Amino acid sequence: MLTTVQDLGRWGAQSNGVPVAGPMDEYSHVLANRLVGNPPTAAALEVTLVGPELLANTEVTCAVAGATFALTRGTMPIPMHTVFTLRQGETLRFGARAAGARACLAVRGGFDVPPIFGSRATSLISRMGPFGGRALKAGDVLPIGSTAPLAPSRSAASNPVVLPLPPGGARLRVVVGPQDHFFTALAHETFFRSRYIITPASNRMGYRLEGPRLEHAGGADILSDATPIGSLQVPASGQPILLMADRQTTGGYPKIGVVIGADLPLAGQLAPGDWIEFARCTRAAALDALRLRHQALRGRPA
């Protein structure tokens, strides 16, 4: 089981070597928080592939968004993307997973674990965050915030625009660069016409991809520079690595492109064995796509 506490991440300290962390699927994290009336920055649980069993020691209002799980409150089925209440002593169970890789469980008030560097996000790779920066285990107790929540979003609650879950793979849009000149013309052609598979060596730090090799125009090393989420680093092996939420703050491999922000939630719903294809995208189109994602979070589908 891999369930972690996440908020929107530990931004602003990357220059000091502090990783961001945060949700792999930010869209579903924000949607679940909106459903229960939290600000988008509230801490929630990210459930990966296999879900937990959670016992409520007080009455709590919840919503689950993202990957589709068979949810039950006691013996009663609970639909995804709706608000429900767990009474004291009731158990929420995550059963079989039907689609996607990661779900977000938000509770009204958020999980009130101690912030570190201003964030409650769990960075597994650096062991930073609540519970010593580890995943949850049996016996952990999660305090819930007592701060009065925002009024739940009517549009989100009545007509939530759910992230379309990728069926075994996804076509992700990419803005080329910043080190695209480190690759041959054939490498660029190969990159945009090939299918890559996410290998079992992948995790929240990054997806190691397997597919046609990308040839460097010179060496495979650069002076270390910043690594934004969605970066596609290519080491000497020629096999791309898609950097995700727990990525390091800097890296020394050239980046052939960066997955656009609007498609990162789709990437976050992929698992080992799923495929990825890449499509070229302009910066203008990337901004338009991101605006549409934000519009959808307000309950206004395109």
Buried (B, 14 or more C-beta within 10 A) or exposed (E): BBBBBBBBBBBEBBEEEBBBBBBBBBBBBBBBBBBBBBBBBBBBBBBBBEBBEBEBEEEBBBBBBBBBBBBBBEEEEBEBBBBBEBEEEBEBBBEEBEBBBBBBBBBBBBBBBEBBBEBBBBBBBBEBBBBEBEBBEEEBEBEBBEEEBBEBBEBBBEEBBBBEBBEEBBEBBBBBEBBBEBBEEEBBEBBBEBEBBBBEEBBBBBBBBBBBBBBBEEEBEBEEEEBBBBBBBBBEEBBBBBBBBBBBBEBBBBBBBBBBBBBBBBBBBBBBEBBBBBEEBEEEBBEEBBEBBEEBBEBEEE
